[in-house]
Amino acid sequence: MLRNRYRGKSGLLTNHKRDHGGGLDAAIAQYGGSRIAWIDLSTGINPHPYPVSHMPADVWTALPDKGANTRLTNAARAFWQIPDQAAVLAAPGASAIIVQIPQLVPRGTVRIPGPTYNEHAAAFTVQGWRTIDTGTATAQVVVHPNNPDGKIWAPDTLPNPAASLTVIDESFCDIAPDHSLVGQSVQPGTLILKSFGKFWGLAGMRLGFIVGDPALVARLADTLGPWAVSGPALHIGTAALTDQQWATETRARLSQDATRLDTLMQAAGANVVGGTPLFRLYEVDDATRWQHRLATHHIWSRTFPYNPRWLRLGLPHALHWPRVTAALS
């Protein structure tokens, strides 16, 4: 098992292994029940995914061709309004890109303001980089909006403007497209990550994108090799990225549901710290106790090893609101 020097109060590196949402199997082992009976609110995945319709047989049987990949990247350019000067590459999930980025430039010091999504620090650490959350560095990573507190970054607030490598993780930015920093993708040494699994709710499909410096993107493409993205992912991704009506309606629903969840949690004694319309972060008296309380109702939540009072909840499916309401009452 990979061991990381992970996550002190800053959210960066001490001797913790990676911590994430999920882990439902362990919850079931402790609290019982079947997987289908549990409500997993420990992730920030849209509980109402993009509808997957019938697909042509050849997306399963043929090697993905250049045309299918071009259609997907063209759809991505249009949806995210990517500048012509920036390159776009589809990959089998944002995680597949994250682990490769530290190899693109000579190793040094990377600044990753925390607490934040911990896979970035893990990827750089494994490749021999020194990871800090304050000070001057040769590379920088910001998660925008940040996970777990929802912090929004602006171009003039990036911590190291002179960094030779800037990574902006916009995995959750599709809920707030007006805040996207995709315009920064024309800056040399800049890479912007896009995740398909969060907003579209199809995490199991494993589709992500990298946008930015053409030379760096080309190196990533060489590393990933041909046919990195499956035929079904190319087909579904293209359909979803061209469905603006679904995206608009989904943003409205997610915003309403986030407000609804905040209201329930505040009535139960929690304070809203932040988050996005895909996940909410609360301060409670004892996050472990709250997690236990919800787990007895077979509802799984997210706690954090570096803050014993933080509890994060994703949004329930429409059918699950009565159970969540009863558990919080």
C-alpha positions as CSV (number, residue, x, y, z in Angstrom):
1,M,0.0,0.0,0.0
2,L,1.2,3.5,-0.9
3,R,2.1,5.5,2.2
4,N,1.9,9.3,2.1
5,R,3.2,11.9,4.5
6,Y,-0.3,13.2,4.5
7,R,-2.5,15.9,5.8
8,G,-1.8,17.9,8.9
9,K,-3.8,21.0,9.8
10,S,-2.9,22.5,6.4
11,G,-4.4,19.5,4.6
12,L,-1.0,18.6,3.2
13,L,1.6,16.0,4.2
14,T,1.8,14.1,7.5
15,N,1.7,10.3,8.0
16,H,-1.8,9.6,6.8
17,K,-2.8,7.5,3.9
18,R,-5.1,9.0,1.3
19,D,-8.6,9.8,2.6
20,H,-11.6,10.1,0.3
21,G,-15.3,9.8,0.2
22,G,-16.8,6.4,-0.6
23,G,-15.7,3.4,1.5
24,L,-19.2,2.1,1.6
25,D,-18.1,-1.5,2.0
26,A,-16.4,-0.6,5.3
27,A,-19.5,1.2,6.5
28,I,-21.7,-1.8,5.6
29,A,-19.3,-4.1,7.4
30,Q,-19.7,-2.0,10.6
31,Y,-23.3,-1.0,10.4
32,G,-24.9,-3.8,8.4
33,G,-27.4,-3.7,5.6
34,S,-27.0,-4.3,1.9
35,R,-25.4,-1.9,-0.5
36,I,-28.7,-1.1,-2.3
37,A,-30.2,-0.1,1.1
38,W,-27.5,2.5,1.8
39,I,-27.6,6.2,0.8
40,D,-24.0,7.3,0.0
41,L,-23.6,11.0,0.6
42,S,-19.9,10.8,1.1
43,T,-19.0,11.9,-2.5
44,G,-19.8,15.0,-4.6
45,I,-21.3,13.1,-7.5
46,N,-24.6,14.3,-9.0
47,P,-27.3,11.8,-7.8
48,H,-29.3,12.3,-11.0
49,P,-26.8,11.4,-13.7
50,Y,-27.0,12.3,-17.4
51,P,-29.3,9.8,-19.0
52,V,-27.5,7.2,-21.1
53,S,-29.5,6.1,-24.1
54,H,-29.1,3.2,-26.5
55,M,-25.6,3.2,-28.1
56,P,-24.6,1.9,-31.5
57,A,-23.0,-1.6,-31.2
58,D,-19.7,-0.5,-32.7
59,V,-18.9,1.8,-29.8
60,W,-18.4,-1.5,-27.9
61,T,-16.8,-3.6,-30.6
62,A,-14.5,-1.2,-32.6
63,L,-11.3,0.6,-31.5
64,P,-12.2,4.2,-31.0
65,D,-11.4,6.1,-34.2
66,K,-10.0,9.6,-34.6
67,G,-13.3,11.0,-35.7
68,A,-15.0,10.0,-32.4
69,N,-12.2,11.6,-30.4
70,T,-12.4,14.8,-32.6
71,R,-16.2,15.0,-32.1
72,L,-15.7,14.8,-28.3
73,T,-12.9,17.4,-28.1
74,N,-14.9,19.7,-30.4
75,A,-17.9,19.4,-28.1
76,A,-15.6,20.1,-25.1
77,R,-14.3,23.2,-26.7
78,A,-17.7,24.5,-27.4
79,F,-19.2,23.6,-24.0
80,W,-16.3,25.1,-21.9
81,Q,-15.6,27.9,-24.4
82,I,-11.9,26.9,-24.7
83,P,-9.6,29.4,-26.5
84,D,-8.4,28.2,-29.8
85,Q,-4.7,28.6,-28.7
86,A,-5.2,26.0,-25.9
87,A,-5.0,22.3,-26.5
88,V,-7.6,19.8,-25.3
89,L,-7.1,16.1,-24.4
90,A,-9.6,13.6,-23.3
91,A,-8.4,10.9,-20.8
92,P,-9.8,8.0,-18.8
93,G,-10.7,10.1,-15.8
94,A,-9.1,13.2,-14.2
95,S,-7.2,10.9,-11.9
96,A,-5.3,9.4,-14.8
97,I,-4.1,12.9,-15.7
98,I,-3.3,14.0,-12.1
99,V,-0.7,11.2,-11.6
100,Q,1.1,12.1,-14.8
101,I,1.3,15.9,-14.4
102,P,4.3,16.0,-12.0
103,Q,6.5,14.3,-14.7
104,L,5.9,17.0,-17.3
105,V,8.5,19.5,-15.8
106,P,11.7,19.1,-13.8
107,R,10.8,18.4,-10.2
108,G,11.1,21.1,-7.5
109,T,8.7,22.6,-5.0
110,V,4.9,22.7,-5.6
111,R,2.6,24.9,-3.6
112,I,-0.9,23.4,-3.0
113,P,-3.0,25.6,-0.7
114,G,-4.9,23.3,1.7
115,P,-6.9,21.8,2.9
116,T,-7.9,20.4,-0.5
117,Y,-8.3,17.3,-2.6
118,N,-5.3,15.2,-1.6
119,E,-4.5,13.3,-4.8
120,H,-2.5,16.3,-6.2
121,A,-0.1,16.3,-3.2
122,A,0.2,12.5,-3.4
123,A,1.0,12.6,-7.1
124,F,3.7,15.2,-6.7
125,T,5.2,13.5,-3.6
126,V,5.5,10.2,-5.3
127,Q,7.5,11.8,-8.1
128,G,10.0,13.4,-5.6
129,W,8.6,16.9,-5.4
130,R,8.6,18.9,-2.1
131,T,5.0,19.9,-1.3
132,I,4.1,23.1,0.6
133,D,0.9,25.1,1.2
134,T,2.5,28.5,1.7
135,G,5.6,30.3,0.2
136,T,7.2,30.5,-3.2
137,A,7.3,27.4,-5.4
138,T,8.2,26.4,-9.0
139,A,4.7,24.9,-9.5
140,Q,1.3,25.4,-8.0
141,V,-2.0,23.6,-7.9
142,V,-5.4,25.1,-6.9
143,V,-8.7,23.3,-6.8
144,H,-11.4,25.6,-8.1
145,P,-14.0,25.5,-6.6
146,N,-12.0,24.0,-3.8
147,N,-12.9,20.6,-2.3
148,P,-14.1,20.6,0.5
149,D,-14.8,24.3,1.3
150,G,-15.9,25.6,-2.2
151,K,-13.3,28.4,-2.3
152,I,-13.4,30.3,-5.6
153,W,-10.1,31.5,-7.1
154,A,-9.5,34.4,-9.5
155,P,-6.6,34.9,-11.8
156,D,-5.2,37.7,-9.5
157,T,-5.4,35.5,-6.4
158,L,-3.4,32.5,-7.7
159,P,-0.7,32.1,-5.1
160,N,2.4,31.9,-7.3
161,P,1.9,34.0,-10.5
162,A,5.5,33.3,-11.7
163,A,5.3,29.5,-11.3
164,S,6.5,27.6,-14.3
165,L,3.6,25.1,-13.9
166,T,0.1,26.0,-12.9
167,V,-2.6,23.4,-12.5
168,I,-6.2,24.5,-12.0
169,D,-8.5,21.6,-11.1
170,E,-12.0,22.6,-12.2
171,S,-13.5,19.2,-11.5
172,F,-16.5,20.9,-9.7
173,C,-16.6,24.1,-11.8
174,D,-19.4,23.0,-14.1
175,I,-21.9,24.0,-11.5
176,A,-20.6,27.6,-11.8
177,P,-19.4,28.1,-15.4
178,D,-19.2,31.9,-15.0
179,H,-16.3,31.3,-12.5
180,S,-14.3,29.1,-14.8
181,L,-10.6,30.1,-15.3
182,V,-10.5,28.5,-18.7
183,G,-9.3,31.8,-20.2
184,Q,-6.0,31.1,-18.3
185,S,-5.4,28.1,-20.4
186,V,-3.6,30.2,-23.0
187,Q,-0.9,31.1,-20.4
188,P,2.4,29.1,-20.8
189,G,2.7,26.3,-18.3
190,T,-0.9,26.3,-17.4
191,L,-3.1,23.2,-17.3
192,I,-6.8,23.1,-16.4
193,L,-8.5,19.8,-15.4
194,K,-12.1,19.0,-16.1
195,S,-13.9,16.0,-14.6
196,F,-16.9,14.4,-16.3
197,G,-17.9,12.2,-13.4
198,K,-19.1,14.9,-10.9
199,F,-21.5,17.2,-12.7
200,W,-22.8,14.6,-15.1
201,G,-22.9,12.0,-12.4
202,L,-21.2,9.3,-14.5
203,A,-18.0,8.7,-12.4
204,G,-17.9,5.0,-13.4
205,M,-17.5,6.0,-17.0
206,R,-14.0,7.4,-16.3
207,L,-13.7,10.4,-18.5
208,G,-11.7,13.6,-17.8
209,F,-10.0,16.4,-19.8
210,I,-6.9,18.5,-19.7
211,V,-6.9,21.9,-21.3
212,G,-3.9,24.3,-21.7
213,D,-0.3,24.6,-22.8
214,P,-0.1,22.6,-26.1
215,A,3.4,21.4,-25.5
216,L,2.5,19.9,-22.1
217,V,-0.8,18.5,-23.4
218,A,1.1,16.8,-26.2
219,R,3.5,15.2,-23.7
220,L,0.5,13.9,-21.8
221,A,-1.0,12.5,-24.9
222,D,2.2,10.6,-25.7
223,T,2.1,9.2,-22.1
224,L,-1.5,8.0,-22.3
225,G,-1.0,6.4,-25.8
226,P,-3.7,5.6,-28.4
227,W,-7.3,4.6,-27.5
228,A,-7.0,6.0,-24.0
229,V,-10.7,6.8,-23.9
230,S,-13.2,4.0,-24.5
231,G,-15.8,4.0,-27.3
232,P,-18.8,4.3,-24.9
233,A,-17.1,7.2,-23.1
234,L,-16.5,9.0,-26.4
235,H,-20.1,8.5,-27.4
236,I,-21.8,9.5,-24.2
237,G,-19.4,12.4,-23.5
238,T,-20.1,13.9,-26.9
239,A,-23.9,13.7,-26.3
240,A,-23.7,15.1,-22.8
241,L,-21.4,18.0,-23.7
242,T,-23.8,19.1,-26.5
243,D,-26.9,19.0,-24.3
244,Q,-27.0,22.5,-23.0
245,Q,-30.6,22.3,-21.9
246,W,-29.8,19.4,-19.5
247,A,-26.8,21.3,-18.1
248,T,-28.9,24.4,-17.4
249,E,-31.8,22.5,-15.8
250,T,-29.3,20.4,-13.7
251,R,-27.6,23.5,-12.3
252,A,-30.9,24.9,-11.2
253,R,-32.0,21.6,-9.5
254,L,-28.6,21.2,-7.8
255,S,-28.8,24.7,-6.4
256,Q,-32.3,24.2,-5.0
257,D,-31.3,20.8,-3.5
258,A,-28.2,22.3,-1.9
259,T,-30.3,25.0,-0.2
260,R,-32.7,22.3,1.0
261,L,-29.9,20.3,2.5
262,D,-28.5,23.4,4.3
263,T,-31.9,24.1,5.8
264,L,-32.2,20.5,7.1
265,M,-28.7,20.5,8.6
266,Q,-29.0,24.0,10.2
267,A,-32.2,22.9,11.8
268,A,-30.3,19.9,13.2
269,G,-27.6,22.1,14.7
270,A,-25.0,22.3,12.0
271,N,-23.3,25.4,10.7
272,V,-22.7,25.9,6.9
273,V,-19.0,26.3,6.2
274,G,-19.2,26.2,2.4
275,G,-19.1,23.8,-0.4
276,T,-20.7,23.8,-3.9
277,P,-24.1,22.8,-5.2
278,L,-22.7,19.2,-5.5
279,F,-21.5,18.9,-1.9
280,R,-22.0,20.9,1.3
281,L,-19.5,21.3,4.1
282,Y,-20.8,21.7,7.7
283,E,-19.2,22.4,11.1
284,V,-20.7,20.3,13.8
285,D,-19.8,19.6,17.5
286,D,-18.3,16.1,16.7
287,A,-18.2,14.9,13.1
288,T,-17.5,11.3,14.1
289,R,-20.6,11.3,16.2
290,W,-22.7,12.8,13.4
291,Q,-21.3,10.2,11.0
292,H,-22.3,7.4,13.4
293,R,-25.7,8.9,13.9
294,L,-26.4,9.0,10.1
295,A,-24.8,5.6,9.6
296,T,-27.3,4.0,11.9
297,H,-29.9,5.1,9.3
298,H,-27.6,3.6,6.6
299,I,-26.6,7.0,5.3
300,W,-22.9,7.5,4.7
301,S,-21.1,10.8,5.1
302,R,-17.6,12.2,4.8
303,T,-15.4,13.2,7.8
304,F,-11.8,14.6,7.6
305,P,-8.8,13.5,9.6
306,Y,-7.5,17.0,9.9
307,N,-10.7,18.6,11.3
308,P,-12.8,16.7,13.8
309,R,-15.7,19.2,13.4
310,W,-16.1,19.1,9.6
311,L,-18.8,16.9,8.0
312,R,-19.4,16.9,4.2
313,L,-22.5,15.7,2.6
314,G,-23.4,15.2,-1.1
315,L,-26.9,15.7,-2.3
316,P,-29.5,13.0,-1.9
317,H,-31.4,11.5,-4.8
318,A,-35.0,12.7,-5.0
319,L,-36.3,9.4,-3.7
320,H,-34.0,9.6,-0.6
321,W,-35.0,13.0,0.9
322,P,-37.6,11.5,3.3
323,R,-35.0,9.1,4.8
324,V,-32.4,11.9,5.1
325,T,-35.0,14.2,6.7
326,A,-36.0,11.5,9.2
327,A,-32.4,10.8,10.1
328,L,-31.7,14.5,10.8
329,S,-34.9,14.9,12.8
